[in-house]
Amino acid sequence: MGNSNDARILVVDDEPVMTDSLKQNLVEEGYRVDTASSGAEAIELFDRGGHHLAICDLQLPDMDGLEVLRHLKDTRPTTEVIVVTGYGTVTKAVEATKAGAFYFVEKPFDFDQMLPLVEKALERRELRAETEMMRSRLATRAEYFNIIGASKQMQMIYETIESVAKSDANVLIVGESGTGKELIANAIHYNSLRAKKPFVKVNCAALPKELIESELFGHTKGAFTGAHADKEGLVQHAAGGSILLDEIAEMPVELQPKLLRVLQDRSYRKVGSEKTYAVDFRLICSTNRLPADAIREGLLRDDLFYRISTITIHVPPMRERSEDIQLLAEHFLKMYAQKYDRPITGISQAAYQRLFAHNWPGNVRELQNVIERAVLLAKNTKIEPIDLPFDNGSLPEGAGAAAAWDVPVNMTLEDIEKMVIEKTLQRTGGNKQAAANLLGIYRPRLYSKIRKYNIDVNALASQ
């Protein structure tokens, strides 16, 4: 059966027997096939060749197959990936599916098993590419590099990204938590001439203050207690690519002049060394504080601010782009209904009114969590107000939780835990995966609690 669409496939595995036989079989089916025996080789081939589909082993000699998968998906989201897993890596495979893999196949497998998956994956890719083309023909863009929004403010942001991406100008992205600053940074990097090079992300708020400098610039052996060996800094890893300094206002003030010098001189020194190294990266920063406030409070030096904000992109909070709520809610609904395999087809008018009335202090991230939870909880095929975590009108704001959590006297912590698990299982109709997600624990942990407390799941499901 020849293949008319001339699809290109990348096969990644360190066992030559496997890559050779897959290549031979796929070529006979009319596909063009490249093979790679390591993650690095796979990434290099993929960045040059633009494959439509990759079949990738999760266990590679030089890096985790998940890293390869993420690179493929980040660089070209339309590429489909089938992951191949050896015995005992099934949990990894689940992670891979979450990261965007189309399907996972356990070794050993026959080509008869693989071929229909290849055809299905390519078919899905084709359909998505067609939809994408139709969408881009529309005057307004509802989706741009995984950023969702058709409001006027978002359209202006897309235009800014396109006009600055190709230059090397430093960009500062300002917006509240949960507004999607990282997605905008991704769009800038992957639209730039540096797209094929690394994109290194550093969260200045998450790193201990005393470690930020050595993380960024590296250190020499013995530079400080615990520096047992020379270490490359992240600026070195980003050679030729871009760096995102997330929450830049959380960077220690005493380190800011050093960063400023690096940006001015395009060179840096490792901690504990006098030697200077040249650097080549494009800087993107983000902050959830207003720069003027951060400067006034002495958290951000104004000379550094002027250097990092050649272009500033202000990301509006959700309450200022309420016309995007429906678009975003539908996007997340589709995503989670597919992820959890739930037959939810839409959101009722009444539920939409609740979504529009909410103030969204957590922005897009909060909406995403609300929809995920609703998809897991919904009893019918449509999400109703009862499935949303907002007060449902019967109690004053904030009283709902207090009323629900009147703990009966003489209850131990274990009694309370058992009660919460039972109530959650009752709400999810006995669906353990959904209950585990609502409780914020992994499924195996829930199973062991069910055993510990001898909980009768079937009885709860039928209540």
C-alpha positions as CSV (number, residue, x, y, z in Angstrom):
1,M,0.0,0.0,0.0
2,G,1.9,3.1,-1.2
3,N,1.5,6.3,0.7
4,S,0.4,9.3,-1.2
5,N,1.0,12.0,1.3
6,D,4.8,11.7,1.3
7,A,5.0,11.8,5.1
8,R,8.4,12.0,6.8
9,I,9.0,9.8,9.8
10,L,11.8,9.9,12.4
11,V,12.5,6.6,14.3
12,V,14.6,7.0,17.5
13,D,16.0,4.0,19.3
14,D,19.4,2.9,20.3
15,E,18.8,-0.7,19.1
16,P,19.8,-0.9,15.4
17,V,17.7,-4.0,14.9
18,M,14.6,-2.1,15.9
19,T,15.4,1.1,13.8
20,D,16.4,-0.9,10.8
21,S,13.4,-3.2,10.7
22,L,11.0,-0.3,11.3
23,K,12.6,1.8,8.6
24,Q,12.5,-1.1,6.1
25,N,8.8,-1.8,6.8
26,L,7.8,1.9,6.7
27,V,9.8,2.5,3.5
28,E,7.9,-0.4,1.9
29,E,4.7,1.4,2.9
30,G,5.8,4.5,0.9
31,Y,7.1,6.7,3.8
32,R,10.3,8.6,3.9
33,V,12.2,7.6,7.1
34,D,15.2,8.9,9.1
35,T,16.7,7.0,12.0
36,A,18.6,8.3,15.1
37,S,20.2,6.2,17.8
38,S,20.4,9.0,20.5
39,G,18.4,11.9,21.7
40,A,20.9,14.5,20.5
41,E,21.0,13.0,17.0
42,A,17.1,12.9,17.0
43,I,16.9,16.6,17.9
44,E,19.4,17.6,15.3
45,L,17.7,15.6,12.5
46,F,14.3,16.9,13.5
47,D,15.4,20.5,13.7
48,R,16.7,20.2,10.1
49,G,14.0,18.0,8.6
50,G,10.6,18.8,10.0
51,H,9.2,15.3,10.3
52,H,5.5,14.7,10.4
53,L,5.7,11.9,12.9
54,A,8.3,10.5,15.3
55,I,8.5,7.0,16.8
56,C,10.6,7.5,19.9
57,D,11.9,5.1,22.5
58,L,11.7,6.5,26.1
59,Q,15.0,5.0,27.1
60,L,17.9,6.6,25.2
61,P,21.6,6.4,26.0
62,D,22.1,10.1,26.4
63,M,18.9,11.7,27.6
64,D,15.4,10.9,28.7
65,G,13.0,10.2,25.7
66,L,10.6,12.6,27.4
67,E,13.0,15.5,26.8
68,V,13.1,14.6,23.1
69,L,9.3,14.5,23.0
70,R,9.0,17.9,24.7
71,H,11.5,19.4,22.3
72,L,9.6,18.1,19.3
73,K,6.3,19.3,20.7
74,D,7.7,22.7,21.7
75,T,9.4,23.3,18.4
76,R,6.6,22.0,16.1
77,P,3.3,21.2,18.0
78,T,1.8,19.6,14.9
79,T,4.3,16.8,14.9
80,E,2.7,13.6,16.2
81,V,4.8,11.3,18.4
82,I,4.4,7.6,19.2
83,V,6.4,6.5,22.2
84,V,7.9,3.1,22.6
85,T,8.4,1.8,26.1
86,G,10.3,-1.2,27.5
87,Y,9.0,-3.3,30.4
88,G,8.5,-1.2,33.6
89,T,8.4,2.3,32.1
90,V,4.6,2.4,31.8
91,T,4.3,5.3,34.3
92,K,6.8,7.2,32.1
93,A,4.6,6.5,29.2
94,V,1.6,8.0,30.9
95,E,3.7,11.1,31.5
96,A,4.6,11.1,27.8
97,T,0.9,11.0,26.9
98,K,0.4,14.0,29.1
99,A,3.3,15.8,27.4
100,G,1.5,15.3,24.1
101,A,2.4,11.8,22.8
102,F,-0.2,10.4,20.4
103,Y,0.1,6.8,21.7
104,F,2.5,4.5,23.5
105,V,3.4,1.0,22.5
106,E,5.1,-1.6,24.7
107,K,8.1,-3.7,23.4
108,P,8.2,-6.2,21.8
109,F,5.6,-5.3,19.2
110,D,4.9,-6.4,15.6
111,F,4.8,-4.1,12.6
112,D,1.2,-5.0,12.2
113,Q,0.5,-3.3,15.5
114,M,2.5,-0.2,14.6
115,L,1.2,0.4,11.1
116,P,-2.4,1.4,11.9
117,L,-1.1,3.7,14.7
118,V,1.2,5.4,12.2
119,E,-1.6,5.9,9.7
120,K,-4.0,7.2,12.4
121,A,-1.4,9.6,13.8
122,L,-0.6,11.0,10.4
123,E,-4.3,11.3,9.6
124,R,-4.9,13.3,12.8
125,R,-1.9,15.5,12.0
126,E,-3.4,16.2,8.5
127,L,-6.8,17.1,10.0
128,R,-5.2,19.4,12.5
129,A,-3.0,21.0,9.8
130,E,-6.2,21.6,7.7
131,T,-8.0,23.2,10.6
132,E,-5.0,25.3,11.4
133,M,-4.9,26.6,7.8
134,M,-8.6,27.4,7.8
135,R,-8.2,29.2,11.2
136,S,-5.3,31.3,10.0
137,R,-7.3,32.4,7.0
138,L,-9.8,34.0,9.4
139,A,-9.1,37.7,10.0
140,T,-8.7,37.4,13.8
141,R,-6.6,34.8,15.4
142,A,-8.2,32.9,18.2
143,E,-5.0,30.9,18.9
144,Y,-1.4,31.8,18.3
145,F,1.5,29.5,19.4
146,N,-0.7,27.9,22.1
147,I,-1.9,31.3,23.4
148,I,-5.7,31.5,23.3
149,G,-7.5,34.8,22.9
150,A,-9.2,36.8,20.2
151,S,-9.7,40.0,22.2
152,K,-8.3,43.2,20.9
153,Q,-5.5,43.2,23.6
154,M,-4.4,39.7,22.6
155,Q,-4.4,40.6,18.9
156,M,-2.1,43.5,19.7
157,I,0.2,41.2,21.7
158,Y,0.4,38.7,18.7
159,E,1.4,41.6,16.5
160,T,4.1,42.8,18.9
161,I,5.5,39.3,19.2
162,E,5.7,39.0,15.4
163,S,7.4,42.4,15.0
164,V,10.0,41.9,17.8
165,A,10.7,38.1,17.6
166,K,13.2,38.3,14.7
167,S,15.2,41.0,16.4
168,D,17.5,40.5,19.4
169,A,15.8,43.2,21.5
170,N,15.4,42.4,25.2
171,V,11.8,41.9,26.1
172,L,10.1,42.4,29.4
173,I,6.7,40.7,29.9
174,V,4.6,42.2,32.7
175,G,1.4,40.6,34.0
176,E,-0.3,39.1,37.0
177,S,0.3,35.4,38.0
178,G,-1.5,33.0,35.8
179,T,-1.9,35.3,32.7
180,G,0.3,33.2,30.4
181,K,3.6,35.1,30.5
182,E,5.6,31.9,29.8
183,L,3.5,31.1,26.7
184,I,4.3,34.6,25.3
185,A,8.0,34.0,26.0
186,N,7.8,30.7,24.2
187,A,6.1,32.4,21.2
188,I,8.9,35.0,21.1
189,H,11.7,32.4,21.2
190,Y,10.2,29.9,18.7
191,N,9.4,32.7,16.3
192,S,12.9,34.1,16.4
193,L,16.0,33.3,14.4
194,R,17.2,31.5,17.6
195,A,14.3,29.0,17.5
196,K,16.6,26.0,16.8
197,K,18.9,26.8,19.7
198,P,18.2,26.2,23.4
199,F,15.6,28.1,25.4
200,V,16.7,28.1,29.1
201,K,14.1,29.2,31.7
202,V,15.2,30.4,35.2
203,N,12.7,31.1,38.0
204,C,14.4,33.8,40.1
205,A,11.8,33.3,42.9
206,A,12.3,29.6,43.1
207,L,16.1,29.5,43.5
208,P,17.7,30.2,46.9
209,K,19.3,33.7,46.7
210,E,22.8,32.4,47.4
211,L,22.5,29.9,44.5
212,I,21.2,32.2,41.7
213,E,24.6,33.5,40.7
214,S,26.3,30.1,40.4
215,E,23.3,28.7,38.6
216,L,23.4,31.5,36.1
217,F,27.1,31.9,35.6
218,G,28.6,28.6,36.9
219,H,31.4,28.3,39.4
220,T,34.9,26.9,39.7
221,K,35.8,24.0,41.9
222,G,36.2,25.2,45.5
223,A,34.6,28.6,44.8
224,F,32.5,28.1,48.0
225,T,31.6,25.3,50.4
226,G,30.0,22.5,48.5
227,A,31.5,23.5,45.1
228,H,33.2,20.1,44.5
229,A,33.7,20.5,40.8
230,D,33.6,23.1,38.0
231,K,30.0,23.8,36.9
232,E,28.7,25.4,33.7
233,G,26.2,28.1,34.2
234,L,22.8,28.4,32.5
235,V,24.1,31.3,30.3
236,Q,26.5,28.8,28.8
237,H,23.7,26.3,28.2
238,A,21.8,29.0,26.4
239,A,24.6,29.6,23.8
240,G,23.0,30.9,20.6
241,G,19.5,30.7,22.1
242,S,17.4,32.6,24.6
243,I,17.1,32.9,28.4
244,L,13.9,33.6,30.3
245,L,14.4,35.2,33.7
246,D,11.0,34.6,35.3
247,E,10.1,36.9,38.2
248,I,13.1,39.2,37.6
249,A,12.1,41.5,40.5
250,E,12.9,38.6,42.8
251,M,16.6,38.5,41.7
252,P,18.8,39.6,44.6
253,V,19.6,43.3,44.2
254,E,23.3,42.7,44.8
255,L,23.4,40.4,41.8
256,Q,21.6,42.8,39.4
257,P,24.8,44.9,38.6
258,K,26.5,41.7,37.5
259,L,23.7,40.8,35.2
260,L,23.7,44.4,33.8
261,R,27.5,44.1,33.1
262,V,26.9,40.8,31.3
263,L,24.3,42.4,29.1
264,Q,26.6,45.4,28.4
265,D,29.8,43.5,27.8
266,R,28.3,40.3,26.4
267,S,30.7,38.4,28.6
268,Y,30.7,36.9,32.1
269,R,32.8,35.3,34.8
270,K,32.2,32.2,36.7
271,V,31.9,32.5,40.5
272,G,35.5,32.1,41.9
273,S,37.2,32.8,38.5
274,E,38.9,35.8,36.9
275,K,38.6,34.4,33.4
276,T,35.9,36.0,31.2
277,Y,33.8,34.0,28.7
278,A,31.8,35.5,25.8
279,V,28.1,35.0,25.8
280,D,25.4,35.0,23.1
281,F,21.8,34.8,24.2
282,R,18.6,36.8,23.8
283,L,17.1,37.9,27.1
284,I,13.4,37.7,27.9
285,C,12.3,38.7,31.4
286,S,8.9,38.5,33.1
287,T,7.5,39.9,36.3
288,N,4.1,39.8,38.1
289,R,4.9,43.1,39.8
290,L,4.6,46.5,38.2
291,P,8.2,47.6,37.4
292,A,7.5,51.1,38.8
293,D,6.5,49.5,42.2
294,A,9.5,47.2,42.2
295,I,11.9,50.1,41.5
296,R,10.2,52.2,44.2
297,E,10.5,49.4,46.7
298,G,14.2,48.9,45.9
299,L,13.7,45.4,44.5
300,L,14.7,46.3,40.9
301,R,17.5,48.6,39.9
302,D,16.3,51.2,37.4
303,D,19.5,50.9,35.3
304,L,18.8,47.1,34.9
305,F,15.1,47.8,34.2
306,Y,15.9,50.1,31.3
307,R,18.3,47.6,29.9
308,I,15.9,44.6,30.0
309,S,12.8,46.4,28.8
310,T,13.7,47.5,25.3
311,I,10.3,46.1,24.4
312,T,7.6,45.8,27.2
313,I,4.6,43.5,26.7
314,H,1.7,44.1,29.2
315,V,-0.4,41.0,29.5
316,P,-4.0,41.9,30.5
317,P,-5.6,40.1,33.5
318,M,-8.7,37.9,32.7
319,R,-11.1,40.4,34.1
320,E,-10.0,42.8,31.3
321,R,-10.5,40.3,28.5
322,S,-13.8,38.7,29.5
323,E,-14.7,38.2,25.8
324,D,-11.9,35.5,25.8
325,I,-13.5,33.5,28.7
326,Q,-15.7,31.4,26.4
327,L,-12.8,30.6,24.0
328,L,-10.5,29.6,26.9
329,A,-13.2,27.6,28.7
330,E,-14.0,25.6,25.5
331,H,-10.3,25.0,24.9
332,F,-9.8,23.6,28.4
333,L,-13.0,21.6,28.3
334,K,-11.9,19.8,25.1
335,M,-8.5,19.3,26.5
336,Y,-9.6,17.7,29.8
337,A,-12.6,15.8,28.4
338,Q,-10.1,14.1,26.1
339,K,-7.4,13.6,28.8
340,Y,-9.8,12.0,31.3
341,D,-12.0,10.4,28.7
342,R,-15.2,12.0,29.9
343,P,-18.2,12.5,27.7
344,I,-18.6,16.2,28.5
345,T,-19.7,18.2,25.4
346,G,-20.3,21.7,26.6
347,I,-21.0,24.3,29.3
348,S,-24.6,25.4,30.2
349,Q,-25.7,28.9,29.8
350,A,-26.1,29.3,33.6
351,A,-22.6,28.0,34.2
352,Y,-21.3,30.5,31.6
353,Q,-23.0,33.3,33.6
354,R,-21.1,32.1,36.7
355,L,-17.8,32.1,34.8
356,F,-18.5,35.6,33.5
357,A,-19.4,37.0,36.9
358,H,-16.3,35.7,38.6
359,N,-13.4,38.1,39.2
360,W,-10.6,35.6,38.3
361,P,-7.8,36.6,40.7
362,G,-5.8,33.6,39.5
363,N,-6.4,34.5,35.8
364,V,-6.1,31.9,33.0
365,R,-4.5,29.3,35.4
366,E,-7.4,29.6,37.7
367,L,-9.9,29.1,34.9
368,Q,-7.9,26.1,33.7
369,N,-8.1,24.5,37.2
370,V,-11.8,25.3,37.5
371,I,-12.6,23.6,34.1
372,E,-10.4,20.6,34.9
373,R,-12.3,20.1,38.2
374,A,-15.7,20.6,36.5
375,V,-14.9,18.0,33.8
376,L,-14.0,15.5,36.6
377,L,-17.1,16.3,38.7
378,A,-19.9,16.8,36.1
379,K,-22.7,14.3,36.4
380,N,-24.2,15.1,33.0
381,T,-22.7,15.8,29.6
382,K,-22.8,19.6,30.2
383,I,-21.0,21.5,33.0
384,E,-23.6,23.1,35.3
385,P,-23.1,25.8,38.0
386,I,-23.1,23.1,40.7
387,D,-19.9,21.7,39.1
388,L,-18.1,25.1,39.6
389,P,-16.2,25.8,42.8
390,F,-17.8,29.1,43.4
391,D,-20.4,29.8,46.1
392,N,-23.7,28.8,44.6
393,G,-25.8,31.6,45.9
394,S,-27.1,30.0,49.1
395,L,-24.4,31.4,51.4
396,P,-22.5,34.6,51.7
397,E,-19.1,34.7,50.0
398,G,-16.7,32.5,51.8
399,A,-19.2,30.9,54.2
400,G,-19.6,27.8,52.0
401,A,-16.3,26.3,53.1
402,A,-16.8,27.1,56.7
403,A,-20.2,25.5,56.8
404,A,-19.0,22.4,55.0
405,W,-16.1,22.0,57.4
406,D,-17.8,21.9,60.7
407,V,-15.8,19.1,62.1
408,P,-17.8,16.8,64.4
409,V,-16.5,16.5,67.9
410,N,-14.4,13.5,68.9
411,M,-13.2,12.9,65.3
412,T,-9.5,11.9,64.9
413,L,-7.5,13.1,61.9
414,E,-7.8,9.6,60.4
415,D,-11.6,9.7,60.8
416,I,-11.7,13.0,59.0
417,E,-9.4,11.7,56.2
418,K,-11.6,8.7,55.7
419,M,-14.7,10.9,55.6
420,V,-13.1,13.2,53.0
421,I,-12.1,10.3,50.8
422,E,-15.5,8.7,51.0
423,K,-17.3,12.0,50.2
424,T,-15.0,12.6,47.2
425,L,-15.5,9.1,45.9
426,Q,-19.3,9.6,46.3
427,R,-19.1,12.8,44.2
428,T,-17.0,11.2,41.5
429,G,-19.4,8.2,41.3
430,G,-16.6,5.9,42.4
431,N,-14.1,7.1,39.7
432,K,-10.8,6.7,41.5
433,Q,-8.7,8.7,39.0
434,A,-11.1,11.6,39.3
435,A,-11.1,11.4,43.1
436,A,-7.3,11.3,43.2
437,N,-7.1,14.4,41.0
438,L,-9.6,16.3,43.2
439,L,-7.7,15.3,46.3
440,G,-4.4,16.3,44.7
441,I,-2.8,12.9,45.3
442,Y,-1.5,10.2,43.0
443,R,-3.8,7.2,42.3
444,P,-1.6,4.5,44.0
445,R,-1.7,6.6,47.2
446,L,-5.5,6.8,47.1
447,Y,-5.6,3.0,46.6
448,S,-3.5,2.4,49.7
449,K,-5.8,4.8,51.7
450,I,-8.9,2.9,50.4
451,R,-7.3,-0.3,51.6
452,K,-6.2,1.2,55.0
453,Y,-9.7,2.5,55.8
454,N,-11.5,-0.5,54.2
455,I,-13.6,1.8,52.1
456,D,-16.4,0.2,49.9
457,V,-16.0,2.1,46.7
458,N,-18.9,0.3,44.9
459,A,-21.3,1.1,47.7
460,L,-20.3,4.8,47.5
461,A,-20.6,4.9,43.7
462,S,-24.2,3.8,43.9
463,Q,-25.3,6.4,46.5
